[in-house]
Amino acid sequence: MSHGQSGGCACLPSSAENKTPLQENIGSLGARIGVLAILICGVVFLIGLLIKTKDPEYPDNPSWIYMILIAVTLAVAAIPEGIPLCVTISLAIGCQEMVAKNVQVRKIAAVETLGSASVICSDKTGTLTEGKMTMTKMWSGGLEYNVTGQGFDPTKGAVFRAGVVAAPGSNSNRELGVRSTLLAALLCCDTQLFLEEDPSTGERTWQYRGNSSEAPIVVAARKVGLPEDIVSQYRRILTIPFSSSRKMMLTVTEVAGRSQLCEGGMALPPMTSSFTVCKGAPNWIIQNCSSILRADGSIDPLSEAEKLQINTQVVDAYSDLALRVLAVAVGCIQQPPLDLESEDISVDQKFEALKSGLTLCGMVASMDPDREGVQESVLAARGAGIRVVMITGDYLKTAIAIARRVDILQDHDSLTDSAVDCNMLRPAGDDQYLCDEKIDDMTSRVRVFARAKPADKLEIVKSLQRQGLVCAMTGDGVNDAPALHEARIGVAMGLQGTEVAKGAAEMVLTDDNFTSIVKAVEKGRAIYAGIQKFVAFIMSVHIAEVIQIFFCVVVSMPLMRTPLQILFLILVTDLPPSIALGMEPGERNILEQPPRPKEEPIVLGWMWISICLNGLILSVVIIGVYVVSLQHYLGVVFLSDILEKKKGTPSEAEIHDIDMNLSKARTVAFISLVFCENVRAYICRSFSEPVWVDLCTNSVMQRAVLMAQVAMLCAVLIPFFSTDILGLDGLHIGWWGWLFSLVGPAATLVLCELSKLLTKWQMKRYQRQLQLMSDEGVSDGEVDSYEDSTDSDFGRS
């Protein structure tokens, strides 16, 4: 099945609107927890009714009233209401931190999607390279020239004939081929050069306004002495801008009355009224030429053999040096074939009438330096299991040379399999693409796509995502919008990007730098890992609460805490450390791990085991603290014994003492639980590393734990608020109560750290499976069946 895309914005609405993995995972997790909470509440309610559980403070009330209170308490304990809030806060802070990395996130959920990116499709100019082209070589009339100077300063540098030792103070600035080629190219440019003053330093630097490919032409023209205002001396009659289909720009300039193009330039035939210039891709320009300008100013026929020779010895040689080559061809018109200024004649008709029978004037070749850090970022992405694909409009050999320079292609890579001309995607014509299967086969191995059009980007990103990959796609033009919208992560350029491209993208690079994408991926992974850590932390807290309440009901002990105490624990003492976990810096090896599958749940199988194990440890420790505290303050543990004591007590004062002692036992358990949770907040900073590794690197965690401790002290020490509202009494538990509450965190620290041995083994096993799947090319859709075949018990839930 073949299909075509115009590459225009009309196809934008048809692109699929995707939910991010996090949105899907949180929704799925919430639904499962909600159903489970209802079931648990129902089971506990029935068990309580069967064993006739009574309220120790109001023993005369019916059992079913007390069990409704317990069911509500259990519902509060079971549902992790803090997760959506923590997720939102974590993503919002992540967006803010991305700005410091030159990344502006337009859609907050895209922050976590970055962490699952498995392919980065990047433009070349301005993203992998600086976009500051400098002409280094040119060719005209069979002669090769070197151009000296750096940047956009036209006052430094000159043109010298290659292979010739020039006498001191001499150069080739005034040679006919040099001046004719540069002026012709200049007449086909819309770029301006100007001096800009830095308001802070007062320093003046040369800058350009217009197209980055034309800037080196303007600079070189000034270097050879062409006047700044020379273009204004020629009236432009027609402009046909560059397009991906034409592969060239064409202008027609009025030259009536001139015998030569400029001083020292090529001669113009008598009666020449207008002058056509074509500037663009060498192979397209050369095939439309029938003659060539020689070094002495003569014009000779251009044979097919000489065309081939120029393509191989000049164009290919320059391209192998990673130079961007533009050919310049001219035509002298005595009588225009049609009315060039008529609006009734289409641009395509004018182009067809003017593009053939041209004279090859010369070629200019420019170097676009790599951005600092790009090579290191490409290698970092490779180490992270992310494939970097370069999509460029450059000639194939130029693209290969640049890809090798920045390590997108390595020495052992087969060029046949790893780099292709985008014409291979549409061999039957611009609108006729290969079938999906053939395109998928090509995109699964190719890392360099040359001579690409915007529509090609859309086909490439569709193909990659059909293979289950999470694709980040860069773009800056209006026609890039469909590809940016289709990609899971559309990345627009902030400096050179259009507003349409920015509107279609999830994020914008404010510096147009590839390294910022890799930094954003690293930050995205760190944010997602932080979300996993606080989800695991919060879930283990709620599981522990459920276990403790369930245990108290089943063994007929007084409830350890009330619904209000549970809400206070979750929202006041547990929430700040949870938010701090979401802001945890990424682990050092985070870019050495393979990208997570896009369908991977936020809580994996081995994480569930760790969550349940930690919840069980916390429950056993706190239940132990509570049982000992009941025995210490009341002398009894079970609810029936407490009720019996109340029945045998004649005075109200003694009944009040029993209630107060019960409150003291609950207070000790409450204090110990807060201490335990604060210790676990540090433990949960890593699923596998010991607690002391990078212990104080997260300053937010120190403040969060201090806040939790202050909140706990307020809850147990402030009169009326602690006793009458929360039902706690920290003022009367004595030194024994405060010291014994420290047993809980000490035991939790030891047992939870020991449990990490099992978690670390499970985690590494899962990561090995991910790496194996990545190496074998298993897509997300095949993950489940793959894991069944490898007998994975801990892969996912």
HUHUGI-V268962 format. One record per residue. RES is the residue in three letters. PHI is phi in whole degrees, -180 to 180 (* if undefined). PSI is psi in degrees with one decimal (none if undefined). Layout:
BEGIN
RES&PHI&PSI  RES&PHI&PSI
END
This chain:
BEGIN
MET&*&121.4  SER&-104&154.0  HIS&-152&156.6  GLY&-134&156.7  GLN&-134&138.9  SER&-77&-19.5  GLY&81&-1.2  GLY&-85&173.2  CYS&-71&-10.5  ALA&-63&-24.7  CYS&-87&-0.6  LEU&-59&-45.6  PRO&-65&-22.2  SER&-81&-11.4  SER&-70&143.6  ALA&-70&138.4  GLU&-95&111.9  ASN&-102&139.4  LYS&-78&145.7  THR&-76&157.9  PRO&-56&-39.0  LEU&-64&-44.0  GLN&-59&-43.9  GLU&-66&-42.3  ASN&-68&-42.9  ILE&-64&-42.2  GLY&-61&-44.0  SER&-66&-42.9  LEU&-63&-44.1  GLY&-62&-40.8  ALA&-64&-43.4  ARG&-65&-42.3  ILE&-66&-40.2  GLY&-60&-46.7  VAL&-64&-44.6  LEU&-63&-39.6  ALA&-63&-42.5  ILE&-62&-43.7  LEU&-63&-45.0  ILE&-64&-44.1  CYS&-59&-42.4  GLY&-65&-42.6  VAL&-64&-47.7  VAL&-64&-39.0  PHE&-61&-44.7  LEU&-67&-42.2  ILE&-62&-43.8  GLY&-61&-40.5  LEU&-65&-39.7  LEU&-66&-39.7  ILE&-94&3.8  LYS&57&56.4  THR&-70&132.8  LYS&-113&155.3  ASP&-80&120.3  PRO&-65&-24.7  GLU&-86&-25.9  TYR&-134&71.5  PRO&-65&-17.2  ASP&-82&-14.7  ASN&-70&148.4  PRO&-61&151.1  SER&-62&-38.2  TRP&-66&-30.7  ILE&-67&-44.4  TYR&-64&-38.1  MET&-71&-29.5  ILE&-65&-42.3  LEU&-61&-41.6  ILE&-66&-40.4  ALA&-62&-41.3  VAL&-64&-43.0  THR&-59&-43.1  LEU&-66&-39.4  ALA&-63&-42.2  VAL&-62&-40.2  ALA&-72&-32.7  ALA&-82&-33.7  ILE&-90&117.3  PRO&-81&78.7  GLU&-68&-13.2  GLY&-81&-14.5  ILE&-63&-52.1  PRO&-58&-39.9  LEU&-64&-45.5  CYS&-65&-38.8  VAL&-62&-47.0  THR&-62&-45.3  ILE&-63&-43.2  SER&-63&-44.1  LEU&-68&-38.9  ALA&-65&-43.8  ILE&-66&-37.1  GLY&-60&-41.7  CYS&-60&-41.5  GLN&-65&-41.7  GLU&-71&-27.8  MET&-64&-32.2  VAL&-59&-38.5  ALA&-66&-19.5  LYS&-99&18.7  ASN&66&31.9  VAL&-126&121.0  GLN&-104&115.2  VAL&-90&121.9  ARG&-91&-26.4  LYS&-125&115.8  ILE&-58&-35.0  ALA&-71&-14.7  ALA&-69&-17.5  VAL&-60&-47.9  GLU&-76&-27.2  THR&-63&-31.3  LEU&-56&-34.4  GLY&-66&-20.4  SER&-103&6.3  ALA&-60&128.6  SER&-116&-13.8  VAL&-140&134.6  ILE&-116&114.7  CYS&-98&115.4  SER&-120&141.0  ASP&-67&165.6  LYS&-95&-63.2  THR&-65&122.4  GLY&85&-12.9  THR&-111&-60.0  LEU&-81&-29.7  THR&-112&171.7  GLU&-75&-19.1  GLY&72&18.3  LYS&-116&78.9  MET&-73&141.0  THR&-127&126.3  MET&-70&126.8  THR&-116&-24.2  LYS&-143&154.2  MET&-149&161.8  TRP&-140&137.5  SER&-160&138.0  GLY&60&28.1  GLY&85&1.2  LEU&-111&143.7  GLU&-106&141.7  TYR&-129&149.4  ASN&-106&140.0  VAL&-114&123.6  THR&-97&170.1  GLY&102&156.1  GLN&-128&152.5  GLY&71&-152.6  PHE&-106&12.2  ASP&-80&110.6  PRO&-79&-5.9  THR&-87&-7.9  LYS&-120&124.7  GLY&112&164.3  ALA&-158&-179.3  VAL&-109&131.6  PHE&-129&144.2  ARG&-70&131.7  ALA&-70&141.0  GLY&79&3.9  VAL&-121&129.1  VAL&-83&111.4  ALA&-80&144.9  ALA&-67&151.9  PRO&-55&130.7  GLY&84&-3.0  SER&-106&156.2  ASN&-156&-173.4  SER&-108&21.4  ASN&-59&-29.9  ARG&-103&10.4  GLU&-70&145.2  LEU&-59&-46.8  GLY&-63&-37.7  VAL&-66&-50.8  ARG&-68&-39.2  SER&-66&-44.1  THR&-65&-45.3  LEU&-71&-39.4  LEU&-69&-40.4  ALA&-59&-45.5  ALA&-63&-37.6  LEU&-66&-34.7  LEU&-70&-12.5  CYS&-112&30.7  CYS&-124&152.8  ASP&-123&21.6  THR&-103&142.8  GLN&-119&148.9  LEU&-111&137.6  PHE&-153&160.6  LEU&-92&130.5  GLU&-119&135.7  GLU&-102&130.2  ASP&-75&117.1  PRO&-64&-25.1  SER&-84&-37.2  THR&-107&-18.7  GLY&79&2.0  GLU&-75&138.0  ARG&-105&130.1  THR&-131&153.0  TRP&-82&131.0  GLN&-133&167.3  TYR&-124&156.5  ARG&-127&112.1  GLY&141&-140.7  ASN&-89&134.2  SER&-66&-27.7  SER&-74&-24.6  GLU&-89&-21.3  ALA&-56&-46.7  PRO&-63&-26.7  ILE&-68&-45.4  VAL&-63&-43.1  VAL&-64&-47.1  ALA&-64&-37.1  ALA&-62&-39.4  ARG&-70&-33.6  LYS&-63&-35.2  VAL&-86&2.3  GLY&98&8.5  LEU&-69&132.7  PRO&-60&152.5  GLU&-61&-35.1  ASP&-100&18.8  ILE&-63&-34.3  VAL&-65&-33.0  SER&-69&-12.3  GLN&-82&-6.9  TYR&-120&120.7  ARG&-81&124.0  ARG&-84&128.8  ILE&-94&-38.2  LEU&-146&140.9  THR&-130&124.1  ILE&-116&105.3  PRO&-68&162.1  PHE&-63&142.7  SER&-143&159.3  SER&-66&-23.0  SER&-86&-38.1  ARG&-79&-30.1  LYS&65&15.9  MET&-159&161.8  MET&-111&143.5  LEU&-132&134.2  THR&-132&154.0  VAL&-125&126.6  THR&-120&143.8  GLU&-78&126.5  VAL&-130&20.4  ALA&-56&134.7  GLY&89&-3.5  ARG&-98&140.5  SER&-99&-18.0  GLN&-143&157.6  LEU&-61&-43.2  CYS&-160&177.5  GLU&-63&120.3  GLY&81&7.4  GLY&-99&-175.3  MET&-65&150.1  ALA&-78&146.7  LEU&-104&135.5  PRO&-60&152.6  PRO&-58&148.8  MET&69&15.2  THR&-71&124.4  SER&-102&-32.5  SER&-143&161.0  PHE&-131&118.9  THR&-94&136.5  VAL&-129&130.0  CYS&-115&130.4  LYS&-132&125.3  GLY&173&-151.8  ALA&-61&127.9  PRO&-56&-44.0  ASN&-65&-35.0  TRP&-74&-40.0  ILE&-67&-48.5  ILE&-61&-39.1  GLN&-69&-17.1  ASN&-96&3.5  CYS&-97&142.6  SER&-117&-6.9  SER&-147&171.7  ILE&-141&142.5  LEU&-84&125.9  ARG&-90&169.0  ALA&-64&-29.0  ASP&-87&3.8  GLY&96&-8.5  SER&-76&158.4  ILE&-121&122.7  ASP&-119&157.5  PRO&-61&146.9  LEU&-108&110.0  SER&-82&163.7  GLU&-64&-35.0  ALA&-66&-40.2  GLU&-72&-33.9  LYS&-59&-46.1  LEU&-63&-40.9  GLN&-63&-42.8  ILE&-64&-42.5  ASN&-62&-42.2  THR&-82&-42.1  GLN&-88&-22.5  VAL&-110&-61.5  VAL&-62&-50.1  ASP&-66&-37.9  ALA&-65&-43.3  TYR&-66&-40.3  SER&-64&-37.0  ASP&-64&-20.8  LEU&-90&10.5  ALA&65&30.7  LEU&-95&142.3  ARG&-89&119.7  VAL&-106&131.6  LEU&-122&132.2  ALA&-94&148.2  VAL&-124&122.2  ALA&-127&150.0  VAL&-131&161.4  GLY&-145&135.1  CYS&-100&121.8  ILE&-110&124.7  GLN&-91&-46.5  GLN&-129&112.0  PRO&-56&140.0  PRO&-70&-16.2  LEU&-157&172.0  ASP&-75&102.7  LEU&-67&-23.7  GLU&-100&3.8  SER&-77&133.7  GLU&-84&-8.5  ASP&-80&-17.0  ILE&-98&129.9  SER&-70&160.0  VAL&-62&-40.5  ASP&-64&-38.0  GLN&-65&-42.8  LYS&-64&-41.0  PHE&-63&-46.6  GLU&-61&-34.6  ALA&-76&-22.7  LEU&-109&-15.6  LYS&-80&-16.4  SER&-103&165.5  GLY&67&31.1  LEU&-88&168.0  THR&-110&123.2  LEU&-71&117.3  CYS&-92&-41.8  GLY&170&-172.3  MET&-140&146.5  VAL&-121&141.6  ALA&-129&127.6  SER&-121&146.8  MET&-102&130.9  ASP&-112&104.5  PRO&-62&148.0  ASP&-65&145.2  ARG&-67&146.0  GLU&-62&130.2  GLY&87&-2.9  VAL&-65&-45.4  GLN&-59&-45.1  GLU&-63&-38.2  SER&-68&-38.5  VAL&-63&-43.2  LEU&-66&-37.6  ALA&-64&-41.2  ALA&-64&-40.5  ARG&-62&-42.7  GLY&-64&-25.6  ALA&-86&5.1  GLY&78&19.3  ILE&-105&125.9  ARG&-86&128.6  VAL&-99&124.3  VAL&-117&127.2  MET&-98&126.7  ILE&-119&117.4  THR&-141&156.7  GLY&-86&-0.7  ASP&-69&163.0  TYR&-59&147.7  LEU&-58&-45.8  LYS&-66&-37.2  THR&-63&-44.5  ALA&-62&-41.5  ILE&-64&-44.0  ALA&-62&-43.7  ILE&-68&-40.5  ALA&-62&-37.1  ARG&-68&-37.9  ARG&-64&-35.1  VAL&-103&9.4  ASP&72&17.4  ILE&-67&-39.8  LEU&-108&136.8  GLN&-112&170.0  ASP&-59&-32.5  HIS&-85&-4.5  ASP&-74&139.5  SER&-81&122.9  LEU&-66&-30.9  THR&-63&-38.8  ASP&-90&-23.2  SER&-105&-13.9  ALA&-140&129.3  VAL&-139&155.5  ASP&-81&137.2  CYS&-64&-12.9  ASN&-61&-22.3  MET&-67&-24.2  LEU&-75&-25.1  ARG&-138&64.8  PRO&-65&-22.7  ALA&-90&-2.6  GLY&142&168.6  ASP&-61&-31.1  ASP&-105&6.9  GLN&-117&95.0  TYR&-86&160.9  LEU&-64&167.7  CYS&-68&161.4  ASP&-56&-41.5  GLU&-63&-42.4  LYS&-71&-38.2  ILE&-65&-42.0  ASP&-61&-40.2  ASP&-63&-38.7  MET&-71&-47.5  THR&-71&-20.3  SER&-71&-18.7  ARG&-123&-21.8  VAL&-83&137.0  ARG&-119&-3.3  VAL&-136&119.2  PHE&-113&117.9  ALA&-105&160.9  ARG&49&48.2  ALA&-88&146.9  LYS&-107&161.9  PRO&-55&-37.2  ALA&-65&-30.3  ASP&-65&-38.2  LYS&-58&-42.7  LEU&-63&-42.8  GLU&-66&-38.9  ILE&-65&-46.1  VAL&-68&-36.9  LYS&-61&-43.3  SER&-64&-46.0  LEU&-62&-39.4  GLN&-77&-23.0  ARG&-65&-27.2  GLN&-85&6.5  GLY&84&12.4  LEU&-90&150.0  VAL&-96&115.0  CYS&-108&131.1  ALA&-103&127.0  MET&-124&130.4  THR&-98&155.3  GLY&-172&159.1  ASP&-136&-18.8  GLY&-94&168.6  VAL&-60&-41.7  ASN&-74&-9.5  ASP&-81&-12.0  ALA&-57&-43.2  PRO&-60&-42.3  ALA&-67&-40.3  LEU&-64&-39.4  HIS&-71&-36.2  GLU&-72&-36.1  ALA&-66&148.3  ARG&-59&-36.6  ILE&-130&97.9  GLY&-84&128.6  VAL&-120&110.2  ALA&-97&156.5  MET&-88&131.6  GLY&-81&-30.9  LEU&-86&-47.4  GLN&-107&-3.8  GLY&-76&148.4  THR&-81&162.3  GLU&-66&-31.1  VAL&-65&-44.7  ALA&-63&-42.4  LYS&-64&-37.5  GLY&-67&-27.9  ALA&-87&-11.9  ALA&-95&158.4  GLU&-85&-27.2  MET&-147&156.8  VAL&-126&130.5  LEU&-86&113.4  THR&-73&-16.3  ASP&-114&5.4  ASP&56&29.1  ASN&-108&131.7  PHE&-60&-36.7  THR&-60&-28.6  SER&-67&-30.8  ILE&-66&-45.9  VAL&-65&-39.4  LYS&-63&-39.2  ALA&-67&-38.4  VAL&-63&-43.9  GLU&-61&-44.1  LYS&-67&-38.5  GLY&-61&-41.2  ARG&-64&-41.7  ALA&-64&-41.1  ILE&-65&-44.7  TYR&-65&-40.4  ALA&-63&-38.7  GLY&-63&-39.8  ILE&-63&-42.9  GLN&-61&-38.9  LYS&-67&-44.7  PHE&-77&-27.0  VAL&-64&-44.2  ALA&-63&-39.9  PHE&-64&-50.6  ILE&-64&-42.7  MET&-64&-39.5  SER&-66&-34.6  VAL&-61&-47.6  HIS&-69&-37.8  ILE&-63&-41.2  ALA&-63&-41.2  GLU&-60&-44.8  VAL&-63&-44.8  ILE&-61&-43.5  GLN&-64&-44.9  ILE&-67&-44.4  PHE&-59&-43.5  PHE&-62&-45.3  CYS&-61&-39.3  VAL&-69&-47.0  VAL&-66&-42.8  VAL&-91&4.5  SER&62&52.4  MET&-107&155.4  PRO&-63&141.7  LEU&-54&138.8  MET&-69&-33.6  ARG&-155&161.9  THR&-92&166.6  PRO&-57&-38.9  LEU&-66&-38.8  GLN&-64&-39.6  ILE&-64&-45.2  LEU&-61&-40.4  PHE&-63&-43.3  LEU&-60&-47.6  ILE&-71&-45.2  LEU&-91&-21.0  VAL&-110&-48.2  THR&-93&-27.9  ASP&-95&-28.2  LEU&-65&-45.9  PRO&-58&-46.4  PRO&-63&-31.8  SER&-64&-45.3  ILE&-63&-39.1  ALA&-64&-36.8  LEU&-63&-35.6  GLY&-67&-18.2  MET&-103&15.1  GLU&-65&132.5  PRO&-61&150.2  GLY&-64&147.1  GLU&-68&156.1  ARG&-61&-31.4  ASN&-100&22.2  ILE&-66&-28.7  LEU&-89&5.2  GLU&-99&-4.1  GLN&-93&148.4  PRO&-68&153.9  PRO&-63&142.9  ARG&-75&146.8  PRO&-62&144.6  LYS&-67&-23.6  GLU&-91&4.6  GLU&-67&129.6  PRO&-67&155.5  ILE&-66&-30.4  VAL&-112&113.2  LEU&-83&170.4  GLY&-59&-46.3  TRP&-68&-27.0  MET&-70&-39.2  TRP&-60&-41.3  ILE&-63&-43.0  SER&-64&-41.5  ILE&-62&-48.8  CYS&-65&-40.0  LEU&-65&-43.7  ASN&-67&-39.4  GLY&-62&-39.1  LEU&-68&-43.5  ILE&-60&-47.8  LEU&-60&-42.3  SER&-64&-46.8  VAL&-61&-44.0  VAL&-64&-49.1  ILE&-70&-38.1  ILE&-61&-40.7  GLY&-61&-44.5  VAL&-62&-42.1  TYR&-66&-43.4  VAL&-63&-46.4  VAL&-64&-39.1  SER&-66&-41.4  LEU&-60&-44.1  GLN&-65&-37.6  HIS&-70&-44.7  TYR&-89&-33.0  LEU&-109&-23.4  GLY&82&-6.2  VAL&-136&166.1  VAL&-121&-40.8  PHE&-86&154.8  LEU&-63&-39.3  SER&-63&-36.7  ASP&-70&-36.9  ILE&-66&-44.7  LEU&-63&-36.5  GLU&-66&-39.4  LYS&-64&-39.1  LYS&-67&-37.6  LYS&-66&-33.6  GLY&-89&6.4  THR&-106&115.6  PRO&-76&-31.2  SER&-95&150.5  GLU&-66&-34.3  ALA&-63&-41.4  GLU&-70&-36.0  ILE&-64&-40.7  HIS&-63&-38.5  ASP&-63&-39.0  ILE&-63&-45.3  ASP&-63&-38.5  MET&-66&-41.0  ASN&-66&-36.0  LEU&-63&-40.7  SER&-63&-37.2  LYS&-65&-42.7  ALA&-63&-42.8  ARG&-64&-37.6  THR&-64&-43.7  VAL&-61&-43.7  ALA&-65&-38.2  PHE&-63&-48.8  ILE&-62&-45.1  SER&-62&-38.1  LEU&-65&-41.7  VAL&-63&-43.3  PHE&-60&-44.6  CYS&-61&-44.1  GLU&-66&-37.1  ASN&-67&-38.9  VAL&-65&-42.2  ARG&-67&-27.5  ALA&-60&-38.4  TYR&-74&-38.5  ILE&-63&-38.7  CYS&-76&-1.3  ARG&-65&-17.8  SER&-149&138.8  PHE&-76&-20.8  SER&-127&-28.2  GLU&-86&149.2  PRO&-61&157.7  VAL&-63&-28.5  TRP&-81&-8.3  VAL&-73&123.0  ASP&51&45.0  LEU&-59&-39.3  CYS&-112&23.9  THR&-77&-20.1  ASN&-104&96.1  SER&-65&-27.4  VAL&-64&-35.6  MET&-64&-39.7  GLN&-61&-44.1  ARG&-68&-37.0  ALA&-66&-43.1  VAL&-66&-40.3  LEU&-62&-40.9  MET&-63&-42.2  ALA&-64&-39.2  GLN&-67&-41.4  VAL&-63&-42.8  ALA&-62&-40.6  MET&-65&-43.0  LEU&-64&-38.3  CYS&-63&-40.4  ALA&-66&-30.2  VAL&-106&-10.5  LEU&-116&-24.5  ILE&-78&119.1  PRO&-57&153.2  PHE&69&-53.8  PHE&-63&-41.9  SER&-79&-44.1  THR&-82&-48.8  ASP&-87&-28.3  ILE&-96&-52.7  LEU&-92&-15.7  GLY&73&35.0  LEU&-121&159.7  ASP&-149&80.1  GLY&-79&-14.3  LEU&-76&-18.0  HIS&-122&13.7  ILE&-83&-12.8  GLY&76&175.2  TRP&-64&-33.5  TRP&-59&-44.9  GLY&-63&-43.5  TRP&-67&-42.9  LEU&-70&-41.1  PHE&-67&-28.7  SER&-63&-20.1  LEU&-78&-14.0  VAL&-63&-37.8  GLY&-59&-55.5  PRO&-63&-34.2  ALA&-64&-46.3  ALA&-66&-39.0  THR&-62&-43.6  LEU&-59&-48.0  VAL&-66&-49.0  LEU&-69&-41.0  CYS&-68&-36.2  GLU&-66&-37.6  LEU&-66&-36.1  SER&-66&-21.1  LYS&-65&-22.2  LEU&-62&-44.4  LEU&-68&-44.2  THR&-61&-41.3  LYS&-63&-40.9  TRP&-65&-44.4  GLN&-65&-40.7  MET&-64&-46.6  LYS&-66&-34.2  ARG&-64&-43.1  TYR&-66&-41.7  GLN&-65&-35.0  ARG&-64&-38.7  GLN&-66&-40.2  LEU&-61&-44.2  GLN&-64&-40.0  LEU&-65&-41.9  MET&-64&-38.4  SER&-66&-42.0  ASP&-67&-33.7  GLU&-90&-2.5  GLY&74&31.0  VAL&-78&127.5  SER&-85&167.8  ASP&-58&-35.8  GLY&-67&-19.0  GLU&-101&0.2  VAL&-61&-47.3  ASP&-60&-46.8  SER&-67&-34.4  TYR&-63&-44.1  GLU&-67&-34.9  ASP&-61&-41.1  SER&-71&-24.5  THR&-100&7.7  ASP&56&51.4  SER&-86&117.9  ASP&-90&-21.3  PHE&-120&11.4  GLY&-65&-51.5  ARG&-158&169.4  SER&-119&none
END
